Structures are given as C-alpha cells and as structure tokens.
C-alpha cells in the first residue's frame, strides 16, 4: 500500500512538472553562415570566406530573463593565404566540414514575455547575451604542398603538421549577442552573432606552419525560427461542456 502511495505521488509530481513546463519549451531551425578565423585568416573578427551553415535548436525558458538553448549546427570552414598579399608566397589552403553541439545560457537585459493568453499578446523584442560550452568535430584537409617561395620556417612547420596526430573532436566555448522578436504567441525570430573559442590549434589541420602560439577560432551567425509549445490543461478535458449524461438509479 505504501509503495502504491509513493508511486502515485511520484507520477503526480512528474505529470505536474511536465504540464507546467510545456509552454516553456521551444524548438526550431537555424540558418546562417560559419566563418574561419584560424591560422590562415588575419582578422580575429571577420572571415574572408563565410560558408553556409544550418541546424536545429531547442530552448527552455526558465523565466522572462533567462533561458538555456541546445543546438546542433552543420557548416564548413575554409581559408587561403592568397587573400593576403604578404602571405601569397606561402600559398597554404585549408577546408573542413564542421559539426557543433553546444549548450548555451541566455540572458535578456529586459524581459521577453511569455504570453499565456492570445488576446493579451502583443509583439515584443529583447536583446540577449549568451555563453556556453560544447564540442565541435572537424575533418580538415590542409594543402601545404604548393609554396611559391619556400622559406625554412614554413617548410619545417609544414613537415611537422603533415605528420601530426590530432583528434577530430575539440572543446569549444561559444559566446556572443543577438536580438529576439516574438511575432506570435508561439513563434519567435532571433538573429545572433557568436564567436567560438576552441582548445585546439588543429581545427584546420595547421599549427606549426602558421601560428602555434594561438588556438583556432571561428564564428557562427544567422537567424533562427522557433515554435513554443502550448500548455496543456491538467486532467481530463470535457469536449462538450453543454452536454452531460446522467444515470438514473
């Protein structure tokens, strides 16, 4: 009897949590660009070769100010020495597919309201900041074979990189900012720009032939469209409250 009572309370708690949390979940899609900021790119902010990226996102809103987002993004990174006149003699190139999985904490400086009733809804927007942690998988193809002027330091560095053994999965710290616009009680648009700091200098397959003192980085920017689930009523719902059947004894 005690076991059944404890089980009933547990099921009641779980059901109550799911019902109350339903309208805090959002799922959607992401589309944008991924940009390479590694050894063959001079700028730490802008990429010379942005590539398309896409993915899926899920978000749980703890309140009007705080949320946690998880995402899966696919893209590509590439870079060339030929973009810079003072590096053209080296003539290195690299390209790699990119798969990122991350969890990010979001903060809204002013609230992005979570409307409960449609007739009270009005469009709203809010900027947001985010930071998180995740993993990125790359499979770089670096071309270090076509130097126009073979300077010793780059020849030696290329030899080391060609024989280097490194992992394909790397830790990554995403951070950045964006803005959200809730256009409908269940639909929200978000535009964001985020930097990714990694813990590896072999994201692009190049280290000693480039700048071994600095780890690789990249950026992901784009727009997401998410749908917020409706809250379901607790218990049973009467389909036609004007009709009721009575049983006479």
Secondary structure, DSSP 8 states (H G I E B T S, - for coil): -HHHHHHHHHHHHHHHHHHHHGGGEEEEEEEEEEEE-STT---SS--SS-EEEEEEEEEEESSSSEEEEEEEEEEEEEEEGGGSTTTTTT--EEEEEEEEEEEEEEE-SS-----S-GGG---EEEEEEEEEEEEEEE--EEE-S--SS--HHHHHHHHHHHH----SEEEEEEEEEEEEEEEETTEEEEEEEEEEEES-S-SSS-STTS-TTS--EEEEEEEEEEEE-----SS---S-TT-------
